[in-house]
Amino acid sequence: MYYLASVELFERGIQASESISQQWNQTWSLSLGGAESGSFSGTLLYGVLADLGVVLAVCTLLFFAFKTIKELNEGKSEGFTSLIWPFIVAYLLSQGGAPLRSLTLSLRNTLNTTNQQILGITLAGVRLDEAYREAQNLGNAQTNIANYLRQCETLQGEKQLQCLEVALEQSKTLLEDMQQAFGPLA
């Protein structure tokens, strides 16, 4: 009974996750201005923020360039490794932030897919555990019924008949309880 509730809980969790993901798709599309919005450059706010980022990246690049030139004149060469980051930022924010938008949406899709896979794997594990417990309980039921019958083997006559009738009733009760807990038995 507990396991059936946990399976249902995971199934509802998967449905809720998919529903939330679908609802957020519109928000992502509106805020990033993806292909669904009909505008490659995105919304006005995103475009302005991307343009501001480009200006800041260019300023940072100029700052690093002057710093690197100064270090080279002093005989140091560590400044070249720092120059890569402003170029990366400038690239991501170029074309109205299209590369950054694509990267963001790709990461979001990857995370959604990973989340669905994890929930699916967990649900499969819970279902497997439920099936194992059901099989184990069926095995326990067979053992209990066999024990009911063994108790009657040493008796004879009317006592054995009464014992078998009691064993039959106990077996029926056990099977009915199992059917209520696990559904129809195979």
C-alpha positions as CSV (number, residue, x, y, z in Angstrom):
1,M,0.0,0.0,0.0
2,Y,2.8,2.4,0.9
3,Y,4.7,1.5,-2.2
4,L,1.7,2.2,-4.4
5,A,1.4,5.6,-2.9
6,S,5.1,6.3,-3.6
7,V,4.8,5.3,-7.2
8,E,1.8,7.6,-7.6
9,L,3.8,10.3,-5.9
10,F,6.7,10.0,-8.4
11,E,4.3,9.8,-11.3
12,R,2.6,13.1,-10.1
13,G,6.1,14.6,-9.6
14,I,7.1,13.8,-13.2
15,Q,3.8,15.3,-14.5
16,A,4.3,18.4,-12.4
17,S,7.9,18.7,-13.6
18,E,6.8,18.5,-17.2
19,S,4.0,21.0,-16.6
20,I,6.3,23.5,-15.0
21,S,8.9,23.1,-17.7
22,Q,6.2,23.8,-20.4
23,Q,4.9,26.8,-18.5
24,W,8.4,28.3,-18.2
25,N,9.1,27.8,-21.9
26,Q,6.9,30.8,-22.7
27,T,8.7,32.9,-20.0
28,W,12.1,32.0,-21.4
29,S,10.9,32.7,-24.9
30,L,9.6,36.1,-23.9
31,S,12.6,37.1,-21.9
32,L,15.3,35.8,-24.2
33,G,13.4,36.4,-27.4
34,G,14.0,33.0,-28.9
35,A,12.8,31.7,-32.2
36,E,9.2,31.4,-30.9
37,S,8.9,35.2,-30.4
38,G,9.7,35.9,-34.0
39,S,12.6,38.2,-33.2
40,F,16.2,37.1,-33.3
41,S,17.5,40.0,-31.3
42,G,15.2,39.3,-28.4
43,T,13.2,41.6,-26.3
44,L,14.2,45.2,-25.9
45,L,15.4,44.7,-22.3
46,Y,17.6,41.7,-23.2
47,G,19.0,43.5,-26.2
48,V,19.9,46.6,-24.1
49,L,21.5,44.4,-21.4
50,A,23.5,42.6,-24.1
51,D,24.6,45.9,-25.6
52,L,25.6,47.2,-22.1
53,G,27.5,43.9,-21.6
54,V,29.4,44.4,-24.9
55,V,30.4,48.0,-23.8
56,L,31.6,46.7,-20.5
57,A,33.5,43.8,-22.1
58,V,35.2,46.2,-24.6
59,C,36.2,48.5,-21.7
60,T,37.5,45.6,-19.7
61,L,39.4,44.4,-22.8
62,L,41.0,47.8,-23.2
63,F,41.9,47.8,-19.5
64,F,43.5,44.4,-19.8
65,A,45.3,45.4,-23.0
66,F,46.9,48.4,-21.4
67,K,47.8,46.3,-18.3
68,T,49.3,43.6,-20.5
69,I,51.3,46.2,-22.5
70,K,52.6,47.6,-19.2
71,E,53.6,44.2,-18.0
72,L,55.3,43.3,-21.2
73,N,57.3,46.5,-21.0
74,E,58.3,45.5,-17.5
75,G,59.3,42.0,-18.7
76,K,56.3,40.1,-17.3
77,S,54.2,37.8,-19.5
78,E,51.3,36.7,-17.2
79,G,48.8,39.2,-18.6
80,F,48.1,37.1,-21.8
81,T,46.2,34.5,-19.8
82,S,43.8,37.1,-18.5
83,L,42.9,38.5,-21.9
84,I,40.8,35.4,-22.9
85,W,37.9,36.3,-20.6
86,P,37.0,39.6,-22.1
87,F,37.0,38.0,-25.6
88,I,34.7,35.2,-24.3
89,V,32.3,37.7,-22.8
90,A,32.4,39.9,-25.9
91,Y,31.6,36.9,-28.1
92,L,28.7,35.7,-25.9
93,L,27.2,39.2,-26.0
94,S,27.7,39.8,-29.7
95,Q,24.8,39.8,-32.1
96,G,22.4,41.1,-29.5
97,G,23.4,38.2,-27.1
98,A,22.5,35.5,-29.5
99,P,25.4,33.1,-28.5
100,L,24.6,33.6,-24.8
101,R,20.9,33.1,-25.5
102,S,21.6,29.8,-27.4
103,L,24.0,28.7,-24.6
104,T,21.4,29.5,-21.9
105,L,18.6,27.7,-23.7
106,S,20.8,24.7,-24.4
107,L,21.8,24.5,-20.7
108,R,18.2,24.8,-19.7
109,N,17.1,22.0,-22.1
110,T,19.9,19.8,-20.8
111,L,18.9,20.4,-17.2
112,N,15.2,19.7,-18.0
113,T,16.2,16.5,-19.8
114,T,18.4,15.4,-17.0
115,N,15.7,16.1,-14.5
116,Q,13.2,14.0,-16.4
117,Q,15.7,11.2,-16.7
118,I,16.4,11.2,-13.0
119,L,12.7,11.2,-12.1
120,G,12.1,8.4,-14.6
121,I,14.9,6.3,-13.2
122,T,13.8,6.9,-9.7
123,L,10.2,5.9,-10.6
124,A,11.4,2.8,-12.3
125,G,13.4,1.9,-9.2
126,V,10.4,2.4,-7.0
127,R,8.2,0.3,-9.3
128,L,10.9,-2.5,-9.3
129,D,11.0,-2.3,-5.5
130,E,7.2,-2.6,-5.4
131,A,7.2,-5.6,-7.7
132,Y,10.0,-7.2,-5.7
133,R,8.0,-6.7,-2.4
134,E,4.8,-8.0,-4.1
135,A,6.7,-11.1,-5.3
136,Q,8.2,-11.5,-1.8
137,N,4.8,-11.2,-0.2
138,L,3.4,-13.8,-2.6
139,G,6.2,-16.1,-1.6
140,N,5.4,-15.5,2.0
141,A,1.8,-16.2,1.3
142,Q,2.7,-19.6,-0.3
143,T,4.9,-20.4,2.7
144,N,2.0,-19.5,5.1
145,I,-0.5,-21.6,3.2
146,A,2.0,-24.5,3.1
147,N,2.4,-24.2,6.9
148,Y,-1.4,-24.2,7.4
149,L,-1.5,-27.5,5.4
150,R,1.5,-29.0,7.3
151,Q,-0.4,-28.5,10.6
152,C,-3.1,-30.7,9.3
153,E,-0.9,-33.5,8.0
154,T,-0.4,-35.2,11.4
155,L,-4.1,-35.2,12.2
156,Q,-6.6,-37.9,11.0
157,G,-10.3,-38.2,10.4
158,E,-12.7,-35.4,11.5
159,K,-9.9,-33.4,13.2
160,Q,-7.9,-33.3,9.9
161,L,-11.1,-32.2,8.0
162,Q,-11.7,-29.4,10.5
163,C,-8.1,-28.4,10.4
164,L,-8.2,-28.3,6.5
165,E,-11.4,-26.2,6.6
166,V,-9.7,-23.7,9.1
167,A,-6.6,-23.7,6.9
168,L,-8.7,-23.0,3.8
169,E,-10.4,-20.0,5.6
170,Q,-7.0,-18.7,6.8
171,S,-5.6,-19.0,3.2
172,K,-8.7,-17.2,1.7
173,T,-8.3,-14.4,4.3
174,L,-4.6,-14.1,3.6
175,L,-5.2,-14.0,-0.2
176,E,-8.0,-11.4,0.2
177,D,-5.7,-9.2,2.3
178,M,-3.0,-9.5,-0.3
179,Q,-5.4,-8.6,-3.1
180,Q,-6.5,-5.5,-1.2
181,A,-2.9,-4.5,-0.7
182,F,-1.5,-5.3,-4.1
183,G,-4.5,-5.7,-6.4
184,P,-5.5,-8.8,-8.3
185,L,-3.0,-11.7,-8.0
186,A,-1.7,-13.4,-11.0
